Amino acid sequence: MKRMTKEELKSLSDKEVKTACERIKHDYSFGVFECKEIPRENTMLLESELRRRGFATS
């Protein structure tokens, strides 16, 4: 998994951001990733983008 940037998120639709966030959380909970730091950072970035767009995050 590569580290996401704020610029990449701006080009994504709301649905794509939600889906990416949910997918990373799901895969992370099952231990799919070898590296734990990047998925965590991406999740935080996606959640912050969702809040910026006016969506509640859980």
Secondary structure by P-SEA (a helix, b strand, c coil): cccccaaaaaaccaaaaaaaaaaaaaaaaacccccccaaaaaaaaaaaaaaaaccccc
